[in-house]
Amino acid sequence: MAARNKGPLIGGVLLGIVWMVSQALMPAAIGKAIDVGVTDRDLDGLVTWGLVLLGLGLLQATAGTVRHRLAVHVWLAGAYRTVQITVRQANRLGAALPKRLSTGEMVSIGTSDMDQIGGALDITARGSGAVVAIAVVAVILLSTSMPLGLVVVLGVPVLVLIVSVLIRPLHRRQQAYRDQQGRLTTRAGDIVTGLRVLRGVGGEPVFSDRYRTESQRLRAEGVRVARVDSLLEAAQILLPGSFVALVTWLGARFALQGDITAGQLVAFYGYAAFLITPLRTLTEVLNKYTRGYVAARRVVRLLGLTPEFTDPAEPAQLPERPGELVDLESGLVVRPGWLTALASTTPEEAVAVADRLGRYVDADVTLHGVPLRDLTLDTVRERILVADNDARLFAGPLRTELDPRDSADDATIHAALTAASATDIVEALPDGLATMVAERGREFSGGQQQRLRLARALVVDPEILVLVEPTSAVDAHTEARIADRLGEARRGRTTLVCTTSPLLLGRADRVVFLEDGKVVAEGTHTELLATEPRYAATVTREESAEEGAEETVEVSVSEFVEQTDGAVGHADADRGEVSVSEFVERTDGAVGHADADRGEVSVSEFVERTGGAVGHADTDRREVSVSEFVERTDGSVAHADADRREVSA
């Protein structure tokens, strides 16, 4: 960091020395002016030393102004350079980052640690000037009075040693405080993300209590830091002040004894008053260097993380034409130019296949017969795009969100929006594609976000597109429109859709059925329904619906959650075994289910809260009782989850 700002940093150090030394010489000029001009009544000498004092003042002002400008430059460069290398490292780590570092840790680096690192660089110029100024004053005092010089030469190291005793525990406590701050930030972000779900299932008080407990821990850590910090701040006043009083007292005694002149006494007092500034600067240097060290360790820890995959020394080359993508572990073959659907008895197996195909985990996957591990990661990312529901919308213009590379024209973007059935979303916005999107697209419902993410994937138009449950949060009519348009939008390109939606499966060129992680059947949707009972059961959920009906009659939603030991995520969340984010994912389709079961909300409100995730937005837009809803859904307690292909009823 310092090497990249070597010029401004060295300039700031030199000007800091000039700035401090010019101040250090002022008491000497004042003393000479008194001895020559006042005591000896030499008017010319008084004018001469007065001009010297004026010159020192002008030099100090000029050097101080330029030094401050360079110091601010170095501070900003250090702080924002930290942000740049952090973002670059985050991009380099990619999908491995969330597995190794918490959200709170990243937020702390980007908010507080950058400031501490910049502050450590900023104080360097003043700190260097303080050291040189103290040395100059010590030489002047030694040449004038040996006892006073020795007091300064020996006293300053003693003061620094006393301060260093306080710095050590401060360092440890600041590290603990930073770690707890990162954990609390992660918890806060987690709660905000899942607040709607927590309110829907009554989990808000539990997580509120946990946040309050961790907040109190952070407060306790802050108090521990403040205790040492307050002692350090007091030492910055008490120690230099006591030192100045000692130098002044000794100087006065020597003046009374006739060992020094009146001018020298005034100069000594000026030295004593001046020394407060460099001594306090030294304690500030120790404090900021300690904080900067703690912050730098966190950044270095991030920079020390390595990606899960590294490019081969001699990467293989792929033909430009489309080729077969093969997952050897499951036996899946994705044929070029086809719209292939992957249906699995459990959604986790389909997600695992998607991760392998996108090389988010190391696996035996080939493209054109070439193992993906023999290709550079950039090549894999350019040829294969995996779009799942964990993707996010970022803050900024909607057009930039849909076309991050800024390479698509209006017709391409409109075609992608049409295929994703998202034109109505854009039309409802005040400025259309120029509308600013809030963080994570929070102004959009779950279904709207899913359609916009699908449109973004279609705008990229990769050679191979892997979609994971692209319609799980939309209503049946919207899902039908997407199913009708997706094939045409991806004509001539290779597409794999991981889904158990009959609408999407019915329009696929080829359907692959996965059970226990292995391909067990292939064919069209109609052929598999007729020849593969397990496929038919997975897609139609006839058996699941019957089992769910029996379960609904016997238990309420809350009892169901307890009896299944957190099957929808609630019990695990209450025990602290999963984060809110995991809890949100597990219960994504049941946002308002508990409220609906208690009769606190209507089914239409329930559907609205879930963005139509249960797939019945078209039929449930009128007020109905819970019992009617249960009857209409064949009594499935976990119907929303089952309908999202996340769990069986």
ZISUL-V516895 format. One record per pair of residues at least 12 apart in sequence whose C-alpha atoms are under 6 Angstrom apart, sorted by the first residue. I is the first residue (numbers start at 1). J is the second residue. Records with the same first field share a line. If there is no record, write none. Layout:
# ZISUL-V516895
I: J, J
This chain:
# ZISUL-V516895
8: 70
12: 67, 70, 125
13: 125
15: 63, 67
16: 125, 126, 129
17: 129
19: 60, 63, 64
20: 129, 133
21: 133
22: 56, 60
27: 267, 270
28: 267
29: 53
31: 263, 264, 266, 267
33: 46, 49
34: 263
35: 263
71: 122
75: 118, 119, 121, 122
78: 118
79: 114, 115, 118
82: 114
83: 110
93: 307
103: 186
104: 182, 183, 185, 186
105: 182
113: 295
116: 291, 292
117: 292
120: 288, 289, 292
130: 278
138: 152
170: 228
173: 225
177: 221
180: 218
190: 580, 581
194: 580, 584
197: 591
200: 591, 592
201: 594
236: 280
240: 276
244: 272
248: 269
251: 265
311: 376
315: 374, 375
316: 374, 375
322: 336
323: 336, 368
324: 336, 367, 368
325: 366, 367
326: 365, 366
327: 365
328: 364, 365
330: 517, 518, 519
331: 519
336: 494
337: 492, 493, 494
338: 494
339: 495, 508, 509
340: 496, 508, 509, 510, 511
341: 496, 497, 498, 508, 511
342: 497, 498, 511, 512
343: 499, 500, 513
344: 513, 514, 515
345: 515, 538
347: 646
349: 517
358: 386
383: 462, 463
384: 464, 465
385: 465
386: 466
387: 467
388: 468
392: 440
393: 440, 441
394: 439, 440
395: 437, 438, 439
396: 436, 437
397: 434, 435, 436, 437
398: 433, 434, 435, 437
399: 433
402: 456
416: 455, 458, 459
417: 455
419: 482, 485, 486
420: 451, 455, 482
422: 451
445: 611
446: 611
447: 473, 474, 611
463: 493
464: 494, 495
465: 495
466: 495, 496, 497
467: 497
468: 498
469: 498, 499
472: 644
473: 612, 613
474: 612, 613
475: 612, 615, 616, 617
476: 615
483: 504
500: 539
505: 525
506: 525
510: 523, 524
511: 523, 524
544: 649
545: 634, 636
548: 635, 636, 637, 649
549: 634, 635, 636
552: 635, 637
568: 586, 587
569: 583, 586
589: 613, 640, 641
590: 640
591: 610
592: 606
604: 620, 621
614: 640, 643
